[in-house]
Amino acid sequence: AIDIDAAQIEAWYTENQSDFRTRESVDLDYIELSLDAFLQPVQESTIEEAYELAKQDYQFQTDNRVSHILFETDADGDLEQRIADAQAQLAAGLDFTEVAGKFSDDIGSAGNGGDLGYSSGDAFPEEMELVIAQLELNVVSSPVQTDAGTHLIIVTERREGEVPSLEEMRGQLQNTLQAEEARVILLRTVESLRDLSFNAEDLDAPAAELDLTVEQMTDITRSHANGLFANPSLLAATFSEEVLGAGHNSEVIELGGDQFVVLRVRQHRKPEVKALELVRDEIVAIITDNNARDAVTAAAEGAVQQLRSGMTVEQIALREGYEWQVELGAGRSNTTVPRGVLQRAFELPVPTTEQGASEFVVTATGDAQVFELVRVNAGQYDQLTETEQQLLQRQVSAEYSNLVNTEFQRSLRDNADITVL
């Protein structure tokens, strides 16, 4: 361990004050308006009136079960003849499902007798829906043209809309009516708040006038990511020149979903350097870590020098109590050798002496890994699999192309005539 005195701590603090600055933050006053705050009970008579109106909509709703025979325009060259043949068989009394199975180009429904399921008027193309609405049950339509092709249509079942009871619809009607009435009051209040807060010195007076509550939020930063003030629109308004710089109330900001906010900065804390006493422990930890890293690096450099002077890895490791290992024939894809060591080993020049090449790498955690590259065995192209050979060829080709392109650009720059106007 290395003792750290007060002078070191103060020197580090002085030289690195930018690392110990507080974040800019503000405390806010704000008024939030939302639909839920204006929801009121709905009178029974109002619910009953809404129910009577809703019943009329249900009475006009009809579900039709539809089958069709589709003739695609490009199916063959005799479209009109195919349609005529199908109509003739239907007129002769052959069941629609059989004719659909024989003639329809709609693979999805042909095997099911042409059945398309139910529609309440919006499931199929408009051209079909217009015909469906006018067809009598089990009567085949005239040919109907759509983008998909030509259709013969039949309505096999018709279900008139069934009106739910008042009790079944009460919850839905009540929620709808409450929301409608609350939205009117909300929007009226928003407009009043806009007028009152525009020139107000704070939010207290507008809140009192409209019987609203001023809420407070503390320690909001420019990168705030939680709660209401993670909203980008609110953050932008908070740190705008108008609100932060001039000290005015913000505009009433619409957040969507029937939610509105107006805000004002109550206190602005600019970035400042933290007192030394607040960061002393942090500085001690940093210096301690740096000292430890320096000591590890120095030890690694010493070990490398000893290897280069003739000692072996085993001798150094046994003397110092280090862990050590030998790896023979480590390829680029080796997973036993630490990744940093492997990468650096393949970057080193091929050893020209029996002594080998010595080096070390430092990991992200500050540990040093000393190694000795003893020899390099060149790869044999003919020992690669066909896939590996193809991959290598592509890599070499790509590298060659990059080199040619780099040289071409350098040549252009060297030979260019540049005129500055």
VOPAGU-2260 file (C-alpha; in pm, 1 decimal, decimal comma):
REM VOPAGU-2260
SITE   aa  ch    i         X         Y         Z
SITE  ALA   A    0       0,0       0,0       0,0
SITE  ILE   A    1     117,7     354,3     -74,8
SITE  ASP   A    2      30,4     630,8     169,5
SITE  ILE   A    3    -151,8     926,6      18,0
SITE  ASP   A    4     -89,2    1260,3     186,0
SITE  ALA   A    5    -306,7    1570,8     189,6
SITE  ALA   A    6     -86,6    1748,2     -65,5
SITE  GLN   A    7    -148,6    1474,8    -324,4
SITE  ILE   A    8    -521,4    1490,4    -264,6
SITE  GLU   A    9    -532,2    1870,0    -295,6
SITE  ALA   A   10    -316,3    1862,7    -608,4
SITE  TRP   A   11    -543,3    1607,0    -774,8
SITE  TYR   A   12    -848,9    1809,0    -674,2
SITE  THR   A   13    -701,7    2127,8    -821,0
SITE  GLU   A   14    -592,5    1966,9   -1148,4
SITE  ASN   A   15    -915,2    1773,1   -1208,0
SITE  GLN   A   16   -1190,2    2003,1   -1084,0
SITE  SER   A   17   -1395,0    1947,6   -1398,6
SITE  ASP   A   18   -1446,9    1588,3   -1280,5
SITE  PHE   A   19   -1606,6    1705,6    -956,9
SITE  ARG   A   20   -1867,6    1950,0   -1081,2
SITE  THR   A   21   -2231,4    1919,8    -986,1
SITE  ARG   A   22   -2492,3    1880,6   -1257,3
SITE  GLU   A   23   -2710,1    2174,7   -1349,4
SITE  SER   A   24   -3056,2    2127,8   -1201,4
SITE  VAL   A   25   -3375,6    2316,5   -1125,1
SITE  ASP   A   26   -3665,6    2300,4    -882,8
SITE  LEU   A   27   -4004,6    2358,8   -1044,1
SITE  ASP   A   28   -4353,0    2476,0    -962,6
SITE  TYR   A   29   -4611,0    2337,0   -1200,6
SITE  ILE   A   30   -4982,6    2289,2   -1254,1
SITE  GLU   A   31   -5099,1    1970,8   -1420,7
SITE  LEU   A   32   -5441,3    1939,1   -1579,4
SITE  SER   A   33   -5576,6    1600,6   -1681,4
SITE  LEU   A   34   -5913,7    1459,4   -1778,0
SITE  ASP   A   35   -5938,5    1243,0   -1466,7
SITE  ALA   A   36   -5934,3    1548,0   -1240,3
SITE  PHE   A   37   -6258,4    1674,9   -1394,4
SITE  LEU   A   38   -6463,6    1354,5   -1400,5
SITE  GLN   A   39   -6801,0    1397,7   -1229,0
SITE  PRO   A   40   -7095,6    1162,3   -1162,3
SITE  VAL   A   41   -7350,5    1143,0   -1445,7
SITE  GLN   A   42   -7722,8    1177,5   -1381,8
SITE  GLU   A   43   -7937,0     870,0   -1445,3
SITE  SER   A   44   -8159,0    1059,0   -1686,3
SITE  THR   A   45   -7856,7    1148,1   -1898,6
SITE  ILE   A   46   -7750,9     782,8   -1914,0
SITE  GLU   A   47   -8102,1     678,3   -2018,4
SITE  GLU   A   48   -8110,3     939,5   -2296,5
SITE  ALA   A   49   -7774,0     818,3   -2425,5
SITE  TYR   A   50   -7901,0     460,0   -2417,1
SITE  GLU   A   51   -8201,5     545,8   -2634,5
SITE  LEU   A   52   -7971,5     703,1   -2891,9
SITE  ALA   A   53   -7736,0     403,9   -2880,8
SITE  LYS   A   54   -8026,1     164,7   -2942,5
SITE  GLN   A   55   -8093,6     329,5   -3275,6
SITE  ASP   A   56   -7739,1     254,3   -3390,0
SITE  TYR   A   57   -7774,9    -111,8   -3294,9
SITE  GLN   A   58   -8108,0    -139,5   -3474,9
SITE  PHE   A   59   -7943,6     -44,8   -3803,3
SITE  GLN   A   60   -7648,3    -279,3   -3763,5
SITE  THR   A   61   -7674,4    -598,9   -3965,3
SITE  ASP   A   62   -7425,0    -883,0   -4000,9
SITE  ASN   A   63   -7426,6   -1069,5   -4332,7
SITE  ARG   A   64   -7261,1   -1406,2   -4389,0
SITE  VAL   A   65   -7120,1   -1400,5   -4738,8
SITE  SER   A   66   -6990,5   -1656,8   -4988,1
SITE  HIS   A   67   -6842,7   -1580,6   -5328,7
SITE  ILE   A   68   -6693,0   -1727,1   -5642,5
SITE  LEU   A   69   -6388,4   -1532,2   -5758,5
SITE  PHE   A   70   -6280,1   -1520,0   -6122,7
SITE  GLU   A   71   -5934,1   -1369,2   -6149,8
SITE  THR   A   72   -5887,5   -1169,8   -6467,7
SITE  ASP   A   73   -5561,3   -1341,7   -6559,0
SITE  ALA   A   74   -5666,0   -1694,5   -6464,7
SITE  ASP   A   75   -5713,4   -1789,5   -6829,6
SITE  GLY   A   76   -5810,9   -1631,1   -7155,2
SITE  ASP   A   77   -6185,6   -1698,8   -7145,2
SITE  LEU   A   78   -6311,4   -1510,8   -6837,4
SITE  GLU   A   79   -6660,3   -1437,5   -6969,5
SITE  GLN   A   80   -6715,9   -1800,6   -7067,9
SITE  ARG   A   81   -6614,0   -1926,0   -6722,3
SITE  ILE   A   82   -6852,5   -1681,8   -6553,3
SITE  ALA   A   83   -7132,4   -1786,5   -6788,4
SITE  ASP   A   84   -7067,9   -2155,7   -6720,5
SITE  ALA   A   85   -7081,4   -2099,0   -6343,8
SITE  GLN   A   86   -7403,6   -1898,3   -6373,8
SITE  ALA   A   87   -7556,9   -2170,5   -6588,3
SITE  GLN   A   88   -7479,7   -2440,7   -6333,9
SITE  LEU   A   89   -7623,0   -2225,7   -6052,8
SITE  ALA   A   90   -7936,5   -2160,6   -6258,6
SITE  ALA   A   91   -7968,0   -2535,0   -6316,3
SITE  GLY   A   92   -7991,0   -2582,9   -5938,6
SITE  LEU   A   93   -7636,5   -2690,6   -5853,6
SITE  ASP   A   94   -7545,6   -2593,9   -5497,9
SITE  PHE   A   95   -7340,6   -2273,2   -5465,5
SITE  THR   A   96   -7075,3   -2450,3   -5255,6
SITE  GLU   A   97   -7015,8   -2706,2   -5532,0
SITE  VAL   A   98   -6990,1   -2441,5   -5801,5
SITE  ALA   A   99   -6750,7   -2237,3   -5585,0
SITE  GLY   A  100   -6529,2   -2540,1   -5532,0
SITE  LYS   A  101   -6520,3   -2599,5   -5907,0
SITE  PHE   A  102   -6479,0   -2245,4   -6043,7
SITE  SER   A  103   -6345,3   -2009,4   -5772,1
SITE  ASP   A  104   -5989,2   -1882,2   -5801,3
SITE  ASP   A  105   -5991,7   -1787,2   -5431,4
SITE  ILE   A  106   -5792,5   -2077,3   -5290,3
SITE  GLY   A  107   -5863,8   -1970,8   -4933,4
SITE  SER   A  108   -6241,8   -1998,3   -4959,4
SITE  ALA   A  109   -6300,7   -2234,7   -5251,6
SITE  GLY   A  110   -6241,7   -2540,6   -5037,1
SITE  ASN   A  111   -6503,2   -2411,0   -4793,4
SITE  GLY   A  112   -6775,5   -2353,8   -5048,7
SITE  GLY   A  113   -6671,1   -1991,9   -5104,6
SITE  ASP   A  114   -6758,7   -1890,4   -4745,9
SITE  LEU   A  115   -6600,3   -1558,8   -4641,4
SITE  GLY   A  116   -6757,9   -1524,4   -4297,6
SITE  TYR   A  117   -6953,8   -1229,7   -4158,5
SITE  SER   A  118   -6940,7    -862,0   -4243,9
SITE  SER   A  119   -7120,5    -573,0   -4078,2
SITE  GLY   A  120   -7057,0    -356,9   -4382,2
SITE  ASP   A  121   -6684,8    -294,1   -4368,4
SITE  ALA   A  122   -6505,7    -628,4   -4413,4
SITE  PHE   A  123   -6501,4    -640,1   -4794,3
SITE  PRO   A  124   -6434,1    -393,5   -5077,8
SITE  GLU   A  125   -6693,7    -120,3   -5114,1
SITE  GLU   A  126   -6819,6    -260,9   -5446,3
SITE  MET   A  127   -6902,8    -589,3   -5274,3
SITE  GLU   A  128   -7055,2    -429,5   -4963,9
SITE  LEU   A  129   -7296,8    -222,3   -5173,5
SITE  VAL   A  130   -7424,3    -537,2   -5343,2
SITE  ILE   A  131   -7433,0    -740,2   -5019,8
SITE  ALA   A  132   -7650,5    -479,2   -4848,8
SITE  GLN   A  133   -7914,8    -507,7   -5124,2
SITE  LEU   A  134   -7906,9    -883,8   -5186,6
SITE  GLU   A  135   -8188,3   -1102,2   -5064,3
SITE  LEU   A  136   -8095,8   -1419,6   -4878,6
SITE  ASN   A  137   -7968,0   -1707,0   -5095,1
SITE  VAL   A  138   -7992,9   -1506,0   -5417,9
SITE  VAL   A  139   -7680,8   -1500,5   -5636,1
SITE  SER   A  140   -7568,9   -1157,2   -5749,2
SITE  SER   A  141   -7477,3   -1043,1   -6095,1
SITE  PRO   A  142   -7100,4   -1027,8   -6158,3
SITE  VAL   A  143   -6931,1    -770,5   -5932,0
SITE  GLN   A  144   -6599,4    -619,3   -6033,9
SITE  THR   A  145   -6324,6    -537,5   -5776,6
SITE  ASP   A  146   -5946,6    -505,6   -5787,6
SITE  ALA   A  147   -5922,9    -877,2   -5706,2
SITE  GLY   A  148   -6131,4    -981,2   -6006,0
SITE  THR   A  149   -6497,0   -1064,3   -6076,9
SITE  HIS   A  150   -6724,2   -1208,2   -5806,7
SITE  LEU   A  151   -7053,2   -1392,5   -5788,5
SITE  ILE   A  152   -7187,0   -1324,3   -5438,4
SITE  ILE   A  153   -7449,2   -1485,3   -5219,4
SITE  VAL   A  154   -7570,3   -1392,3   -4868,3
SITE  THR   A  155   -7630,0   -1716,4   -4678,5
SITE  GLU   A  156   -7727,4   -1569,5   -4340,6
SITE  ARG   A  157   -7839,1   -1231,7   -4210,5
SITE  ARG   A  158   -7834,4   -1131,6   -3843,5
SITE  GLU   A  159   -8010,3    -814,1   -3739,4
SITE  GLY   A  160   -7839,7    -610,8   -3468,7
SITE  GLU   A  161   -7936,7    -707,1   -3114,7
SITE  VAL   A  162   -7973,1    -419,2   -2870,0
SITE  PRO   A  163   -7796,6    -476,8   -2534,5
SITE  SER   A  164   -7988,8    -392,5   -2218,9
SITE  LEU   A  165   -7936,3     -66,8   -2031,0
SITE  GLU   A  166   -7749,3    -250,8   -1757,3
SITE  GLU   A  167   -7518,2    -412,1   -2011,3
SITE  MET   A  168   -7431,2     -72,0   -2156,7
SITE  ARG   A  169   -7438,1     133,1   -1837,6
SITE  GLY   A  170   -7063,9     120,5   -1767,7
SITE  GLN   A  171   -6967,2     210,8   -2123,1
SITE  LEU   A  172   -7224,3     490,3   -2145,3
SITE  GLN   A  173   -7125,9     631,6   -1808,3
SITE  ASN   A  174   -6756,1     639,4   -1895,4
SITE  THR   A  175   -6824,7     803,2   -2231,3
SITE  LEU   A  176   -7054,6    1067,8   -2083,8
SITE  GLN   A  177   -6815,7    1142,6   -1798,6
SITE  ALA   A  178   -6525,8    1184,3   -2040,2
SITE  GLU   A  179   -6726,7    1409,2   -2273,3
SITE  GLU   A  180   -6842,4    1639,5   -1993,7
SITE  ALA   A  181   -6499,0    1642,3   -1828,2
SITE  ARG   A  182   -6327,7    1726,5   -2157,1
SITE  VAL   A  183   -6545,1    2035,1   -2200,9
SITE  ILE   A  184   -6455,0    2157,6   -1851,6
SITE  LEU   A  185   -6088,2    2065,2   -1901,6
SITE  LEU   A  186   -6051,7    2260,0   -2225,2
SITE  ARG   A  187   -6233,0    2559,1   -2077,7
SITE  THR   A  188   -5997,9    2552,0   -1778,7
SITE  VAL   A  189   -5694,4    2521,5   -2006,3
SITE  GLU   A  190   -5794,4    2835,2   -2194,8
SITE  SER   A  191   -5847,1    3025,5   -1869,8
SITE  LEU   A  192   -5511,0    2906,0   -1738,9
SITE  ARG   A  193   -5340,3    3023,4   -2057,9
SITE  ASP   A  194   -5480,1    3372,8   -2009,2
SITE  LEU   A  195   -5407,8    3392,8   -1636,9
SITE  SER   A  196   -5055,5    3246,3   -1641,6
SITE  PHE   A  197   -4928,8    3445,3   -1939,9
SITE  ASN   A  198   -4826,4    3756,7   -1745,1
SITE  ALA   A  199   -4846,0    3619,4   -1391,0
SITE  GLU   A  200   -4541,4    3655,4   -1165,1
SITE  ASP   A  201   -4588,0    3300,3   -1040,2
SITE  LEU   A  202   -4839,0    3015,2   -1059,3
SITE  ASP   A  203   -5000,9    3072,3    -722,6
SITE  ALA   A  204   -5244,8    3340,2    -840,3
SITE  PRO   A  205   -5371,4    3148,4   -1148,2
SITE  ALA   A  206   -5407,9    2834,8    -935,8
SITE  ALA   A  207   -5609,5    3017,7    -671,8
SITE  GLU   A  208   -5832,7    3177,1    -935,8
SITE  LEU   A  209   -5914,0    2840,4   -1094,6
SITE  ASP   A  210   -5912,2    2633,4    -773,5
SITE  LEU   A  211   -5611,4    2432,2    -890,7
SITE  THR   A  212   -5308,0    2298,6    -703,2
SITE  VAL   A  213   -4948,4    2406,7    -758,2
SITE  GLU   A  214   -4723,5    2099,6    -744,3
SITE  GLN   A  215   -4346,2    2101,3    -692,5
SITE  MET   A  216   -4065,1    1893,5    -838,7
SITE  THR   A  217   -3701,0    1911,3    -731,2
SITE  ASP   A  218   -3364,3    1833,3    -887,3
SITE  ILE   A  219   -3468,4    1821,4   -1252,5
SITE  THR   A  220   -3168,9    1793,9   -1487,4
SITE  ARG   A  221   -3141,9    1832,4   -1861,9
SITE  SER   A  222   -3120,3    1453,5   -1892,0
SITE  HIS   A  223   -3401,1    1376,3   -1646,4
SITE  ALA   A  224   -3543,7    1034,8   -1736,1
SITE  ASN   A  225   -3811,9     951,2   -1480,7
SITE  GLY   A  226   -4173,2    1045,2   -1425,9
SITE  LEU   A  227   -4365,5    1334,2   -1574,0
SITE  PHE   A  228   -4060,3    1549,5   -1645,9
SITE  ALA   A  229   -3892,4    1286,9   -1858,4
SITE  ASN   A  230   -4124,1    1422,5   -2129,0
SITE  PRO   A  231   -3907,6    1596,6   -2395,0
SITE  SER   A  232   -4155,3    1883,8   -2436,0
SITE  LEU   A  233   -4146,2    1963,3   -2064,4
SITE  LEU   A  234   -3766,4    1941,3   -2047,7
SITE  ALA   A  235   -3733,1    2169,6   -2348,8
SITE  ALA   A  236   -3965,9    2425,0   -2190,1
SITE  THR   A  237   -3793,2    2399,3   -1850,4
SITE  PHE   A  238   -3449,1    2481,9   -1989,2
SITE  SER   A  239   -3564,6    2731,5   -2250,9
SITE  GLU   A  240   -3440,5    3089,5   -2247,7
SITE  GLU   A  241   -3793,7    3215,4   -2185,8
SITE  VAL   A  242   -3846,5    3005,0   -1872,4
SITE  LEU   A  243   -3496,5    2946,0   -1732,1
SITE  GLY   A  244   -3327,7    3260,0   -1856,5
SITE  ALA   A  245   -3603,5    3520,4   -1830,9
SITE  GLY   A  246   -3785,5    3360,6   -1537,6
SITE  HIS   A  247   -4128,4    3354,8   -1702,7
SITE  ASN   A  248   -4402,9    3097,9   -1675,3
SITE  SER   A  249   -4405,7    2848,9   -1960,4
SITE  GLU   A  250   -4688,3    2824,5   -2205,8
SITE  VAL   A  251   -4955,8    2569,3   -2122,6
SITE  ILE   A  252   -4801,4    2260,8   -2281,5
SITE  GLU   A  253   -5023,9    1990,7   -2429,3
SITE  LEU   A  254   -4876,7    1645,9   -2369,1
SITE  GLY   A  255   -5149,8    1451,4   -2546,1
SITE  GLY   A  256   -5409,4    1222,1   -2398,9
SITE  ASP   A  257   -5600,2    1514,9   -2244,2
SITE  GLN   A  258   -5301,9    1618,9   -2030,1
SITE  PHE   A  259   -5165,7    1974,2   -1997,5
SITE  VAL   A  260   -4887,0    2131,1   -1789,2
SITE  VAL   A  261   -4771,3    2485,1   -1716,5
SITE  LEU   A  262   -4445,8    2526,9   -1522,8
SITE  ARG   A  263   -4210,8    2778,1   -1367,2
SITE  VAL   A  264   -3853,3    2751,8   -1239,6
SITE  ARG   A  265   -3845,3    2811,0    -865,0
SITE  GLN   A  266   -3469,9    2762,9    -820,0
SITE  HIS   A  267   -3182,9    2721,4   -1064,9
SITE  ARG   A  268   -2863,0    2551,2    -952,7
SITE  LYS   A  269   -2577,0    2608,4   -1195,2
SITE  PRO   A  270   -2291,1    2358,4   -1218,6
SITE  GLU   A  271   -2026,4    2420,8    -953,1
SITE  VAL   A  272   -1720,2    2243,8    -819,1
SITE  LYS   A  273   -1797,7    2026,2    -518,7
SITE  ALA   A  274   -1613,3    2107,1    -196,9
SITE  LEU   A  275   -1297,7    1905,0    -141,7
SITE  GLU   A  276   -1436,4    1743,2     171,2
SITE  LEU   A  277   -1727,9    1602,9     -28,3
SITE  VAL   A  278   -1503,6    1428,5    -280,0
SITE  ARG   A  279   -1198,4    1347,9     -67,2
SITE  ASP   A  280   -1280,3     976,0     -42,5
SITE  GLU   A  281   -1343,7     959,2    -416,1
SITE  ILE   A  282   -1006,5    1121,9    -487,6
SITE  VAL   A  283    -827,7     885,4    -249,6
SITE  ALA   A  284    -984,8     590,2    -431,8
SITE  ILE   A  285    -877,7     729,5    -771,4
SITE  ILE   A  286    -518,9     794,8    -661,8
SITE  THR   A  287    -499,4     454,5    -494,6
SITE  ASP   A  288    -620,1     285,4    -812,4
SITE  ASN   A  289    -379,5     484,1   -1030,4
SITE  ASN   A  290     -88,6     403,2    -799,2
SITE  ALA   A  291    -179,7      36,1    -810,0
SITE  ARG   A  292    -199,1      41,2   -1189,4
SITE  ASP   A  293     137,4     218,5   -1209,1
SITE  ALA   A  294     291,6     -39,9    -976,4
SITE  VAL   A  295     149,9    -326,0   -1183,1
SITE  THR   A  296     277,9    -169,4   -1505,3
SITE  ALA   A  297     622,8    -118,3   -1352,5
SITE  ALA   A  298     632,2    -480,4   -1237,6
SITE  ALA   A  299     529,5    -597,9   -1584,7
SITE  GLU   A  300     796,7    -383,6   -1749,8
SITE  GLY   A  301    1051,9    -529,8   -1509,8
SITE  ALA   A  302     943,8    -884,0   -1592,8
SITE  VAL   A  303     973,6    -813,3   -1965,8
SITE  GLN   A  304    1326,7    -679,5   -1917,6
SITE  GLN   A  305    1419,7    -990,2   -1720,8
SITE  LEU   A  306    1285,1   -1212,8   -1999,8
SITE  ARG   A  307    1483,9   -1019,0   -2255,6
SITE  SER   A  308    1795,1   -1056,0   -2038,8
SITE  GLY   A  309    1768,2   -1433,8   -2044,0
SITE  MET   A  310    1541,9   -1543,2   -1759,4
SITE  THR   A  311    1250,8   -1776,3   -1835,4
SITE  VAL   A  312     882,5   -1724,2   -1768,8
SITE  GLU   A  313     890,1   -2012,9   -1524,2
SITE  GLN   A  314    1181,6   -1867,6   -1325,8
SITE  ILE   A  315    1017,9   -1526,6   -1286,8
SITE  ALA   A  316     677,3   -1671,8   -1200,7
SITE  LEU   A  317     815,1   -1905,9    -933,7
SITE  ARG   A  318    1028,9   -1634,2    -778,8
SITE  GLU   A  319     748,4   -1375,9    -763,4
SITE  GLY   A  320     461,2   -1615,8    -697,1
SITE  TYR   A  321     281,1   -1541,2   -1026,6
SITE  GLU   A  322      49,4   -1779,0   -1209,3
SITE  TRP   A  323     183,7   -1895,3   -1544,7
SITE  GLN   A  324      98,8   -2132,1   -1828,2
SITE  VAL   A  325     228,3   -2256,5   -2162,9
SITE  GLU   A  326      14,6   -2259,5   -2477,0
SITE  LEU   A  327     139,5   -2446,5   -2783,6
SITE  GLY   A  328      13,5   -2376,5   -3135,1
SITE  ALA   A  329    -234,6   -2103,8   -3039,4
SITE  GLY   A  330    -435,1   -1998,8   -3344,1
SITE  ARG   A  331    -623,1   -1673,2   -3391,9
SITE  SER   A  332    -945,8   -1837,0   -3273,4
SITE  ASN   A  333    -788,4   -1975,9   -2954,4
SITE  THR   A  334   -1012,2   -1932,7   -2647,8
SITE  THR   A  335    -765,5   -2042,3   -2378,0
SITE  VAL   A  336    -517,7   -1756,5   -2412,3
SITE  PRO   A  337    -655,9   -1421,3   -2285,1
SITE  ARG   A  338    -792,8   -1221,6   -2576,5
SITE  GLY   A  339    -564,0    -921,4   -2526,3
SITE  VAL   A  340    -254,6   -1141,1   -2511,8
SITE  LEU   A  341    -358,2   -1332,2   -2824,0
SITE  GLN   A  342    -427,3   -1016,1   -3022,6
SITE  ARG   A  343     -96,6    -854,6   -2922,2
SITE  ALA   A  344      97,0   -1175,8   -2994,6
SITE  PHE   A  345     -26,7   -1179,5   -3354,4
SITE  GLU   A  346      76,2    -813,3   -3391,1
SITE  LEU   A  347     438,3    -876,1   -3290,4
SITE  PRO   A  348     713,7    -939,7   -3546,6
SITE  VAL   A  349     821,2   -1300,7   -3592,3
SITE  PRO   A  350    1099,2   -1377,3   -3339,4
SITE  THR   A  351    1442,4   -1391,5   -3505,7
SITE  THR   A  352    1627,3   -1551,7   -3212,0
SITE  GLU   A  353    1569,9   -1852,3   -2993,1
SITE  GLN   A  354    1497,5   -1615,0   -2705,6
SITE  GLY   A  355    1163,8   -1508,7   -2852,6
SITE  ALA   A  356     976,9   -1177,9   -2821,7
SITE  SER   A  357     857,0   -1055,0   -2479,9
SITE  GLU   A  358     569,0    -814,5   -2420,2
SITE  PHE   A  359     283,5    -740,1   -2180,3
SITE  VAL   A  360     -73,6    -611,0   -2198,4
SITE  VAL   A  361    -285,3    -439,1   -1932,0
SITE  THR   A  362    -647,2    -547,3   -1890,7
SITE  ALA   A  363    -943,7    -317,7   -1829,5
SITE  THR   A  364    -930,0    -407,6   -1459,6
SITE  GLY   A  365    -565,6    -300,2   -1431,7
SITE  ASP   A  366    -403,5    -644,8   -1427,7
SITE  ALA   A  367     -90,6    -699,7   -1636,5
SITE  GLN   A  368     -33,7   -1013,5   -1842,3
SITE  VAL   A  369     328,8   -1076,3   -1942,6
SITE  PHE   A  370     398,6   -1321,6   -2223,8
SITE  GLU   A  371     679,7   -1448,5   -2442,7
SITE  LEU   A  372     625,3   -1531,7   -2809,6
SITE  VAL   A  373     863,8   -1820,1   -2874,6
SITE  ARG   A  374     801,2   -1898,8   -3241,6
SITE  VAL   A  375     548,3   -1853,1   -3520,0
SITE  ASN   A  376     430,3   -2133,5   -3745,6
SITE  ALA   A  377     310,0   -2003,4   -4081,0
SITE  GLY   A  378     -36,4   -2115,5   -4186,3
SITE  GLN   A  379     -73,1   -2369,3   -4469,4
SITE  TYR   A  380    -332,3   -2270,8   -4728,2
SITE  ASP   A  381    -385,6   -2628,3   -4847,6
SITE  GLN   A  382    -474,2   -2736,8   -4493,5
SITE  LEU   A  383    -773,9   -2502,4   -4481,1
SITE  THR   A  384   -1123,2   -2626,2   -4556,8
SITE  GLU   A  385   -1288,4   -2505,5   -4876,6
SITE  THR   A  386   -1506,4   -2266,6   -4676,7
SITE  GLU   A  387   -1204,0   -2126,4   -4492,7
SITE  GLN   A  388   -1017,3   -2082,5   -4821,7
SITE  GLN   A  389   -1308,5   -1890,4   -4972,7
SITE  LEU   A  390   -1330,7   -1668,6   -4664,3
SITE  LEU   A  391    -957,9   -1598,5   -4677,3
SITE  GLN   A  392    -977,6   -1511,9   -5047,5
SITE  ARG   A  393   -1257,7   -1264,5   -4979,1
SITE  GLN   A  394   -1061,0   -1105,6   -4694,9
SITE  VAL   A  395    -748,5   -1071,0   -4908,5
SITE  SER   A  396    -951,6    -931,4   -5198,2
SITE  ALA   A  397   -1120,8    -676,9   -4972,3
SITE  GLU   A  398    -789,1    -571,1   -4819,4
SITE  TYR   A  399    -632,1    -536,5   -5164,2
SITE  SER   A  400    -924,2    -322,4   -5282,4
SITE  ASN   A  401    -886,8     -97,6   -4977,4
SITE  LEU   A  402    -515,4     -55,6   -5041,0
SITE  VAL   A  403    -570,9      27,4   -5409,3
SITE  ASN   A  404    -841,8     279,1   -5321,0
SITE  THR   A  405    -623,5     442,0   -5054,3
SITE  GLU   A  406    -331,6     470,4   -5295,8
SITE  PHE   A  407    -559,4     612,4   -5566,6
SITE  GLN   A  408    -691,3     882,8   -5333,3
SITE  ARG   A  409    -337,5     968,1   -5219,4
SITE  SER   A  410    -230,4    1000,0   -5582,2
SITE  LEU   A  411    -520,8    1233,0   -5656,0
SITE  ARG   A  412    -430,4    1455,8   -5360,8
SITE  ASP   A  413     -61,4    1463,5   -5453,5
SITE  ASN   A  414    -133,1    1561,4   -5814,6
SITE  ALA   A  415    -422,9    1798,9   -5752,2
SITE  ASP   A  416    -395,5    2169,4   -5834,1
SITE  ILE   A  417    -574,1    2360,4   -5557,5
SITE  THR   A  418    -674,1    2722,1   -5602,7
SITE  VAL   A  419    -796,3    2924,8   -5305,5
SITE  LEU   A  420   -1033,5    3205,2   -5407,8
